[in-house]
Amino acid sequence: MKINIGDILEEITLPSINGSNFSLSSLKGKKVLLTFYRFARCPMCNLRINEILKRYDELGKNFTMVGIFDSKINNLRQAMNRHDIPFTILADENFKYFEKYDVKTSWWGVIRASFTRFTKFNKALFLKGYIPFPIKGHFNTLPVDILINEKGVVVDVKYAKDIGDHFSFEKLKSFSF
């Protein structure tokens, strides 16, 4: 089922890298960016998290993020160790919610990003050292960003065209207040 504006997502329950089991319903009353990322060591995903972390203090106090990765929990914990993450990171090792919410895979999306996001891809690999190995998960997953208001209603959703396609930080900032 593709997510649309106005939807209220069904419960999402997954293991978190902090050792707890997470439930989406626990975030009622907060503004949420829910993102479906690729595999745990994805360079573009790690760069996205890094870029948001650098500016996280610019976001509203009633705002939080949830990242869902196509990964086993132990692999995800290892990959996220290099970040000091103040939000929730979840492992969907069976691709359950990716399938449920029609998160696409596309080799064209990988190829397209290698040309259109060449500078970002190189920054992720060579400047930040986000090496994609081992690849444990789908290599060609396209991210999905979902903005959810305090009542749990989807107010915007972006199904990516390539592996680096996300809402702008300015959009997140505007939504967070």
Backbone hydrogen bonds, N-H to C=O, Kabsch-Sander energy under -0.5 kcal/mol:
donor,donor_aa,acceptor,acceptor_aa,energy
3,I,101,Y,-0.5
6,G,154,V,-3.2
7,D,4,N,-2.0
9,L,7,D,-0.5
9,L,152,G,-0.6
13,T,11,E,-0.5
14,L,22,F,-1.3
16,S,20,S,-3.1
17,I,89,I,-2.1
19,G,16,S,-1.8
22,F,14,L,-3.2
22,F,20,S,-0.5
24,L,12,I,-1.9
26,S,23,S,-1.8
27,L,24,L,-2.2
28,K,25,S,-1.5
29,G,150,E,-2.7
30,K,27,L,-2.1
31,K,62,N,-3.0
32,V,148,I,-2.7
33,L,64,T,-2.0
34,L,32,V,-0.6
34,L,146,I,-2.9
35,T,33,L,-0.5
35,T,66,V,-2.8
36,F,144,V,-2.5
37,Y,35,T,-0.7
37,Y,68,I,-3.2
40,A,136,K,-0.5
42,C,39,F,-1.9
46,N,42,C,-2.5
47,L,43,P,-2.2
48,R,44,M,-2.1
49,I,45,C,-2.3
50,N,46,N,-2.4
51,E,47,L,-2.8
52,I,48,R,-2.1
53,L,49,I,-2.8
54,K,50,N,-1.9
55,R,51,E,-0.7
55,R,52,I,-1.0
56,Y,53,L,-0.9
58,E,55,R,-2.3
59,L,56,Y,-1.7
63,F,60,G,-1.4
64,T,31,K,-2.3
66,V,33,L,-2.6
67,G,88,T,-2.7
68,I,35,T,-3.1
69,F,67,G,-0.5
69,F,90,L,-2.7
70,D,38,R,-2.2
71,S,69,F,-1.6
76,L,72,K,-2.3
77,R,73,I,-2.6
78,Q,74,N,-2.0
79,A,75,N,-2.2
80,M,76,L,-2.3
81,N,77,R,-0.8
81,N,78,Q,-0.7
82,R,79,A,-0.6
83,H,80,M,-1.9
85,I,83,H,-0.9
88,T,65,M,-1.8
90,L,67,G,-3.5
91,A,15,P,-2.1
92,D,69,F,-3.0
92,D,90,L,-0.5
93,E,91,A,-0.5
95,F,92,D,-1.9
99,E,95,F,-2.2
100,K,96,K,-2.3
101,Y,97,Y,-2.3
102,D,99,E,-1.5
103,V,98,F,-3.0
106,S,140,N,-3.1
110,V,106,S,-1.0
111,I,107,W,-2.5
112,R,108,W,-3.3
113,A,109,G,-1.5
114,S,110,V,-1.6
115,F,111,I,-0.9
115,F,112,R,-1.0
116,T,112,R,-3.2
117,R,113,A,-2.2
118,F,115,F,-0.9
121,F,117,R,-2.9
122,N,118,F,-2.4
123,K,119,T,-2.3
124,A,120,K,-2.6
125,L,121,F,-2.3
126,F,122,N,-3.0
127,L,122,N,-0.9
127,L,123,K,-0.8
128,K,123,K,-2.4
130,Y,124,A,-3.0
131,I,129,G,-1.6
136,K,134,P,-0.9
137,G,135,I,-0.5
141,T,138,H,-0.6
142,L,104,K,-3.0
144,V,36,F,-1.4
145,D,158,K,-2.1
146,I,34,L,-2.3
147,L,156,D,-2.9
148,I,32,V,-2.8
148,I,146,I,-0.5
149,N,153,V,-2.7
152,G,149,N,-2.1
154,V,7,D,-3.2
155,V,147,L,-2.8
156,D,147,L,-1.3
158,K,145,D,-2.9
160,A,143,P,-2.5
160,A,158,K,-0.7
163,I,109,G,-1.3
165,D,162,D,-1.6
166,H,164,G,-0.7
172,L,168,S,-1.9
173,K,169,F,-2.9
174,S,170,E,-2.5
175,F,171,K,-2.4
176,S,172,L,-2.1
177,F,173,K,-0.6
177,F,174,S,-0.8
